[in-house]
Amino acid sequence: MSKLRTALVAVSLFAALVAIPVALGSSSGANAGYTYSPASNAANCTKCHDFDPGQGTVELFGAPRRYLPGMTYDLTVRVHDDERVASGFEISVERALGFAGNLIVNDAVNTQLADRLPTYITHTAAAYDDSLATWAANGNAYEYHLQWQAPSDDQGLVTFYVSAQASNDAQAIQGEHYYHTHAISQFAKAADADGDTDVDLYDYAVLENCFGIDTGLPEACAFMDDDGNGAIDAVDYAGLASLYTGPTATEPAGYVLADVVRGGRLYDNWWSEAGVSEPSTDHPLWASRPDQASDTSTGSATWRCTECHGWDYQGMSGVYGSGPHHTGFPGIFGSTLTSQQVFDLLRDPTGHAYTLADTGLTDNDIWDLVKFVRSGQFDDATAIDETGAFTGSSGTGSYWYSSACFYCHGDDGKLLNFGTQNDPSYLGTVANNDPWQLLHKMRFGHPGSMMEGTELLRWDSSRAVDIGTYTQTLPTQ
């Protein structure tokens, strides 16, 4: 019996009786509220299915970076796993408080409203059976198609939450792989072609380039379609003139539209999160580090932002002020650089022999990283004292651990081993040996994996501190 199953035996008989029909009925679709979202209170497929990390993915296609009022978007959810044979999924779209827009079932054979609620869409029994029959022919994958109608007004940032599992089609609920992804979308202000929040000469230039197009509007042109008739004409010209504000934007469009959660994961390990090639040589600046003796890392390790700037973001002024990770490089906490200056420094720095653009990262990737640097950092000194102890409430942390962490890490934090069989490293080990790394991962998740963090749930950072306090009570061996 796995450690997770052993832990579940300790759950009350009532809870067990409730969980069993949910789990066994998953091939017919998930119950509502399992997308690892704020409305789901971090619930996901692992609430009913034994957790087993896999090497596959779940991807969401069609989610707009900016949503037009009332526009209907075609979405595709694709689950891929070379080690499993079928799949299921669930999706929700949420704003700061509550759900956003309308999810639409346009393929009633393969998708359905979960529990008949218009806020979640999941797979059907027919879709599960079809995925089982066609899995290999589809490249060990399956796709689900649905639609989302955007709100009719500005509801701020909305997030698409997708949870999925890849099944081994065994009778039991064990051995299935769980995956999660998300995408963010922001309201498209009328006549704002680039998304920087103002209407200026750049937007006017886009209008001129789009003028006369009356079919198949490119995305930027669609934002100029003031009357929504599918053509860019004199009416739209007049609309832009009435909306013109001039250059009032305080941040570049790339920064405004960036994803801070993804930026935090890129800071951790950018090649794993972005799915690009891992560097094989030392970072060009590594040879110029002021302390050549303490940190003897080589290869890809020298490219990780954390290796120089630390998990506490303080560099030589923080935890990495001494010891085997000391490089002598400064931190990034409290940087006074503008977002554009940070972007330029990362993408194509003047006078340096490297550029992140040459690594395979896109401009959007780099802007996500900039978003983290500028708005995602946290003063760890308010959360972790000089002895390395979290300063939150262990009791409160225990409650939230059981809600968001238990099903993957187990009741004792030992379900996942981050080390080796001879030298194991469990959640309690990391919490006590490197609480700064744990706090970052709790907030943003682990790059390239199904683990998502508290920032995606829109939980206050204090909740992560409470969870950290509790995890330091878990066994380290």
C-alpha positions as a printed Julia matrix, in Angstrom:
477×3 Matrix{Float64}:
   0.0    0.0     0.0
   1.46   3.39   -0.95
   2.17   6.02    1.67
  -0.66   8.14    0.32
  -3.13   5.27    0.55
  -1.92   4.59    4.11
  -2.52   8.23    4.96
  -5.99   8.14    3.48
  -6.93   5.18    5.68
  -6.67   7.58    8.59
  -9.39   9.77    7.1
 -12.83   9.37    8.62
 -15.19   6.71    7.3
 -17.58   9.37    6.14
 -14.94  11.11    4.02
 -13.9    7.78    2.55
 -17.44   6.92    1.55
 -17.81  10.29   -0.14
 -14.5   10.04   -2.01
 -14.97   6.56   -3.45
 -17.83   7.25   -5.9
 -16.16  10.45   -7.03
 -12.96   8.6    -7.85
 -14.58   5.65   -9.55
 -16.77   7.96  -11.62
 -13.88  10.04  -12.96
 -13.92   8.32  -16.34
 -17.38   9.85  -16.77
 -16.12  13.34  -15.92
 -14.84  15.15  -12.87
 -17.03  16.76  -10.25
 -17.02  20.56  -10.24
 -14.22  22.31   -8.4
 -11.01  20.41   -9.19
  -8.95  22.85  -11.28
  -6.45  24.05   -8.64
  -7.97  27.5    -8.62
  -9.09  30.0    -5.98
 -12.71  28.88   -6.36
 -11.57  25.25   -6.06
  -9.59  26.16   -2.92
  -6.57  24.38   -4.43
  -8.5   21.13   -5.03
  -7.38  19.17   -8.11
  -7.35  15.66   -9.55
  -5.13  14.41   -6.72
  -8.01  14.82   -4.29
  -9.5   11.63   -5.75
  -6.62  10.05   -7.68
  -3.42   8.73   -6.16
  -0.64  11.14   -7.1
   2.14   9.93   -9.37
   4.38  12.47  -11.16
   4.72  11.92  -14.89
   6.77  13.26  -17.78
   3.82  14.4   -19.89
   1.97  17.71  -20.19
  -1.38  19.4   -20.37
  -1.51  22.37  -22.74
  -4.15  25.03  -23.33
  -4.43  26.6   -26.78
  -6.58  29.54  -27.83
  -6.72  31.52  -24.59
  -6.27  35.2   -25.55
  -3.64  37.34  -23.88
  -6.29  40.09  -24.04
 -10.02  39.45  -24.21
 -12.41  41.55  -26.25
 -15.82  42.24  -24.66
 -18.3   39.46  -25.46
 -15.93  37.73  -27.9
 -16.14  33.93  -28.14
 -12.82  32.08  -28.25
 -12.16  28.5   -29.36
 -10.11  26.61  -26.78
  -8.26  23.3   -27.01
  -6.98  21.29  -24.06
  -4.33  18.7   -25.02
  -3.12  16.01  -22.63
   0.04  14.12  -23.6
   1.8   11.28  -21.78
   4.01   8.57  -23.32
   3.56   6.33  -20.27
  -0.26   6.33  -19.98
  -3.15   5.4   -22.27
  -6.11   7.76  -21.7
  -6.99  11.08  -20.09
  -9.52  13.39  -18.47
  -9.54  17.1   -17.64
 -11.39  20.03  -16.07
 -11.2   23.78  -16.74
 -12.45  26.96  -15.09
 -11.93  30.65  -15.86
 -11.77  32.98  -12.86
 -11.24  36.63  -11.97
 -10.19  38.14   -8.65
 -13.5   37.22   -7.05
 -15.56  34.56   -8.76
 -15.76  33.28  -12.31
 -15.27  35.2   -15.56
 -17.27  34.96  -18.78
 -19.05  31.81  -19.89
 -17.65  28.38  -20.69
 -19.5   26.85  -23.63
 -19.9   23.18  -24.49
 -19.64  23.03  -28.29
 -18.73  19.34  -28.41
 -21.38  17.6   -26.33
 -20.01  14.16  -27.18
 -16.65  14.74  -25.51
 -17.21  17.6   -23.04
 -19.87  18.53  -20.5
 -20.61  20.98  -17.7
 -19.28  19.52  -14.46
 -22.22  18.94  -12.09
 -24.27  20.96  -14.59
 -22.56  24.11  -13.4
 -21.67  26.64  -16.14
 -18.41  27.43  -14.35
 -16.53  24.17  -15.06
 -16.2   21.97  -18.12
 -14.9   18.4   -17.95
 -14.66  15.31  -20.16
 -17.41  12.76  -20.8
 -17.33   8.96  -20.59
 -17.39   8.89  -24.4
 -14.32  11.13  -24.52
 -12.46   8.93  -22.06
 -13.27   5.83  -24.1
 -12.26   7.59  -27.31
  -8.98   8.75  -25.77
  -8.31   5.15  -24.76
  -9.03   3.89  -28.27
  -7.06   6.58  -30.15
  -4.27   7.45  -27.69
  -1.4    5.87  -29.61
  -2.69   7.06  -32.98
  -2.78  10.64  -31.64
   0.84  10.53  -30.51
   0.0    9.37  -26.98
  -2.27  12.35  -26.53
  -5.87  13.51  -26.71
  -7.53  16.87  -27.38
 -10.71  18.38  -25.99
 -12.46  21.3   -27.68
 -14.65  23.93  -26.04
 -15.34  27.66  -26.12
 -15.18  30.61  -23.78
 -17.22  33.78  -24.15
 -15.45  36.75  -22.61
 -17.26  39.09  -20.21
 -19.1   42.01  -21.77
 -17.14  44.5   -19.68
 -13.76  44.98  -18.04
 -13.37  42.41  -15.25
  -9.64  42.85  -14.95
  -7.19  40.0   -15.14
  -8.75  36.57  -15.62
  -6.99  33.21  -15.32
  -7.68  29.94  -17.13
  -7.06  26.99  -14.78
  -6.7   23.5   -16.26
  -6.17  20.25  -14.38
  -5.8   16.92  -16.14
  -4.81  13.35  -15.52
  -3.33  10.71  -17.75
  -4.72   7.29  -16.9
  -3.26   3.78  -16.94
  -6.86   2.53  -17.32
  -6.47   0.27  -14.3
  -9.49  -0.38  -12.13
  -7.77   1.29   -9.18
  -7.24   5.02   -8.81
  -3.51   4.59   -8.28
  -0.71   5.19  -10.75
  -2.3    8.01  -12.74
  -0.33  11.11  -13.69
  -1.57  14.57  -12.76
  -0.88  17.78  -14.71
  -1.84  21.42  -14.43
  -1.44  24.58  -16.48
  -2.75  28.11  -16.49
  -2.99  31.14  -18.77
  -3.78  34.75  -17.95
  -5.79  37.23  -19.99
  -6.41  40.93  -19.53
  -9.14  43.22  -20.79
  -8.52  44.73  -24.23
  -9.08  48.47  -24.01
 -10.73  49.85  -27.12
  -8.28  51.17  -29.75
  -5.28  50.04  -27.67
  -3.56  47.88  -30.27
  -0.42  47.05  -28.29
  -1.95  46.65  -24.83
   0.04  49.32  -22.99
  -3.21  50.91  -21.62
  -3.08  54.17  -23.61
  -4.16  55.15  -27.13
  -1.33  56.96  -28.86
   0.44  57.37  -32.2
   1.55  53.73  -32.2
  -2.08  52.65  -32.11
  -2.89  55.16  -34.83
  -0.16  53.59  -37.0
  -1.71  50.16  -36.47
  -5.07  51.53  -37.52
  -3.56  52.89  -40.72
  -1.98  49.51  -41.5
  -5.28  47.75  -40.84
  -7.47  50.25  -42.65
  -9.52  48.6   -45.39
  -9.24  45.02  -44.08
 -12.73  43.58  -43.93
 -12.17  39.83  -43.44
  -9.97  37.77  -41.13
  -8.68  40.61  -38.96
  -5.22  39.98  -37.47
  -5.18  40.23  -33.67
  -3.82  43.78  -33.48
  -6.41  44.89  -36.04
  -9.2   43.24  -34.08
  -8.42  45.56  -31.17
  -9.06  48.52  -33.51
 -12.51  47.3   -34.58
 -14.45  49.85  -32.52
 -17.91  48.93  -33.82
 -17.25  45.18  -33.94
 -18.34  44.7   -37.56
 -15.25  42.75  -38.59
 -13.86  45.54  -40.77
 -11.53  48.46  -40.16
 -13.12  51.53  -41.72
 -13.99  55.19  -41.18
 -16.14  54.39  -38.17
 -13.14  52.88  -36.39
 -11.02  55.86  -37.41
 -13.52  58.16  -35.75
 -13.61  55.88  -32.72
  -9.86  56.04  -32.26
  -9.91  59.81  -32.61
 -12.45  60.06  -29.79
 -10.45  57.68  -27.57
  -7.02  59.18  -28.24
  -5.13  59.92  -25.01
  -1.56  60.35  -26.2
   1.44  58.6   -24.65
   0.21  58.19  -21.06
   1.32  54.59  -20.43
   3.7   54.18  -17.49
   4.86  50.67  -18.47
   5.59  48.95  -21.8
   2.88  46.67  -23.17
   5.04  43.57  -22.67
   5.27  44.29  -18.96
   1.56  45.08  -18.58
   0.59  41.76  -20.17
   3.27  39.62  -18.47
   2.6   36.73  -16.05
   4.32  37.23  -12.68
   3.7   33.62  -11.59
   5.44  32.24  -14.64
   8.19  34.81  -14.11
   8.87  33.4   -10.66
   9.27  29.93  -12.14
  11.6   31.26  -14.83
  13.72  32.85  -12.11
  14.01  29.4   -10.57
  14.91  27.48  -13.74
  14.11  29.22  -17.01
  14.97  26.42  -19.46
  12.81  23.9   -17.63
   9.84  26.27  -17.45
  10.13  27.56  -21.01
  10.91  24.17  -22.54
  14.12  25.33  -24.24
  17.53  23.66  -24.34
  19.49  23.51  -21.11
  22.8   25.45  -21.35
  25.85  23.21  -21.47
  28.57  25.81  -20.92
  29.24  28.32  -18.17
  27.41  31.64  -18.23
  29.66  34.22  -19.97
  29.7   36.37  -16.8
  30.52  33.46  -14.49
  34.27  33.89  -14.99
  34.02  37.49  -13.77
  32.38  36.71  -10.42
  34.24  38.55   -7.63
  34.63  35.39   -5.52
  36.14  32.69   -7.7
  36.74  30.17   -4.92
  33.52  29.64   -2.96
  31.03  28.64   -5.66
  32.57  26.1    -8.01
  29.4   25.34   -9.99
  29.74  24.73  -13.71
  27.49  24.45  -16.74
  23.77  25.1   -16.54
  23.85  25.8   -12.79
  25.71  29.04  -13.53
  22.79  30.23  -15.68
  20.14  29.98  -12.97
  19.16  33.37  -11.59
  19.13  31.88   -8.1
  22.79  30.85   -8.22
  23.97  34.46   -8.17
  21.02  36.38   -6.73
  19.81  33.79   -4.23
  16.41  32.44   -3.22
  16.05  35.5    -1.01
  16.94  37.76   -3.99
  19.64  39.52   -1.92
  22.76  38.06   -3.54
  25.93  38.73   -1.54
  23.91  40.84    0.92
  21.72  37.91    1.96
  21.93  34.19    2.66
  24.53  33.81   -0.09
  26.77  36.36    1.6
  29.01  33.43    2.52
  29.28  29.71    2.0
  29.33  27.49   -1.11
  26.97  29.74   -3.09
  28.82  32.98   -2.5
  29.77  34.66   -5.78
  30.11  38.28   -4.75
  27.37  39.31   -7.17
  24.7   41.7    -5.85
  21.06  40.85   -5.43
  18.04  42.16   -7.29
  15.82  43.0    -4.32
  14.86  46.67   -4.29
  16.26  47.3    -7.77
  15.59  50.83   -9.01
  15.82  49.89  -12.69
  12.7   50.44  -14.77
  10.94  47.47  -16.34
  12.31  48.46  -19.76
  15.83  48.7   -18.36
  15.55  45.23  -16.79
  14.22  43.83  -20.08
  17.07  45.39  -22.05
  19.62  44.14  -19.53
  18.33  40.57  -19.81
  17.57  40.43  -23.5
  20.43  42.27  -25.14
  22.71  43.99  -22.61
  25.11  46.56  -24.0
  28.74  45.65  -23.38
  28.03  42.04  -22.39
  28.8   38.94  -24.43
  25.46  37.21  -23.92
  21.75  37.67  -24.52
  18.81  35.64  -23.28
  17.29  35.99  -26.74
  19.98  33.59  -27.99
  18.89  30.89  -25.52
  15.52  30.29  -27.13
  13.53  32.45  -24.74
  10.92  34.66  -26.38
  10.32  38.31  -25.58
   7.17  37.23  -23.71
   9.3   34.86  -21.58
  11.69  37.67  -20.73
   8.85  40.05  -19.89
   7.43  37.41  -17.53
  10.8   37.3   -15.79
  10.89  41.11  -15.65
   7.42  41.1   -14.09
   8.7   38.89  -11.29
  11.78  41.04  -10.73
   9.71  44.22  -10.57
   6.59  43.08   -8.72
   6.93  39.48   -7.52
   9.73  39.65   -4.97
   9.08  39.25   -1.27
  11.13  40.44    1.7
  12.04  37.08    3.22
  13.3   38.8     6.38
   9.64  39.3     7.35
   8.96  35.58    6.96
  12.16  33.78    8.03
  14.22  34.82   11.06
  18.01  34.85   11.42
  18.02  31.21   12.53
  16.2   30.07    9.39
  12.87  29.49   11.15
   9.6   30.52    9.51
   7.72  33.07   11.61
   4.13  32.05   10.83
   1.51  29.96   12.6
   2.1   26.22   12.53
  -1.54  25.5    13.37
  -2.84  27.63   10.52
  -0.18  26.18    8.24
  -1.28  22.66    9.09
  -4.81  23.46    7.91
  -3.66  24.88    4.58
  -1.1   22.11    4.12
  -3.91  19.56    4.35
  -5.85  21.56    1.75
  -3.18  22.22   -0.87
  -0.1   20.06   -0.19
  -1.08  16.81    1.5
  -2.18  14.84   -1.54
   1.15  15.24   -3.29
   3.55  15.3    -0.36
   1.74  13.01    2.08
   0.84  13.54    5.72
   4.5   13.44    6.8
   5.97  15.24    3.77
   7.81  12.1     2.67
   5.72  10.97   -0.27
   8.14  12.69   -2.67
  11.88  12.18   -2.33
  13.89  15.06   -3.84
  17.18  13.3    -3.15
  18.3    9.71   -3.66
  17.47   6.44   -1.93
  20.75   6.57   -0.01
  20.57  10.29    0.67
  16.88  11.19    0.77
  15.54  14.74    0.89
  11.93  15.29    1.85
   9.73  18.32    2.27
  10.77  18.67    5.91
  14.42  18.4     4.86
  14.12  21.29    2.41
  12.02  23.35    4.84
  14.72  23.18    7.49
  17.84  23.24    5.3
  16.77  25.89    2.79
  13.57  27.68    3.86
  14.21  30.51    1.39
  14.06  28.1    -1.56
  10.94  26.47   -0.13
   9.19  29.84    0.25
   9.9   30.77   -3.36
   8.61  27.43   -4.63
   5.54  27.58   -2.4
   4.68  30.98   -3.86
   5.39  30.26   -7.54
   5.54  26.48   -7.92
   8.23  24.24   -9.35
   9.25  24.98  -12.96
   8.38  22.42  -15.59
   6.17  20.47  -13.19
   2.55  20.18  -12.09
   3.25  22.02   -8.84
   1.65  25.45   -8.78
   2.08  27.98   -5.99
   0.05  30.16   -3.71
   0.46  33.22   -5.95
  -1.59  31.48   -8.65
  -4.29  30.85   -6.05
  -4.15  34.56   -5.17
  -3.41  33.62   -1.58
  -1.64  36.19    0.55
   2.07  35.46    1.07
   1.42  35.07    4.79
  -0.38  31.82    4.03
   2.79  30.43    2.43
   4.7   31.51    5.53
   2.23  29.62    7.73
   2.58  26.5     5.58
   6.36  26.86    5.76
   6.19  27.07    9.55
   4.25  23.81    9.66
   6.53  22.01    7.18
   9.49  22.69    9.47
   7.83  20.35   11.98
   7.81  17.47    9.46
  10.48  14.73    9.58
  13.74  15.43    7.76
  14.8   11.77    7.36
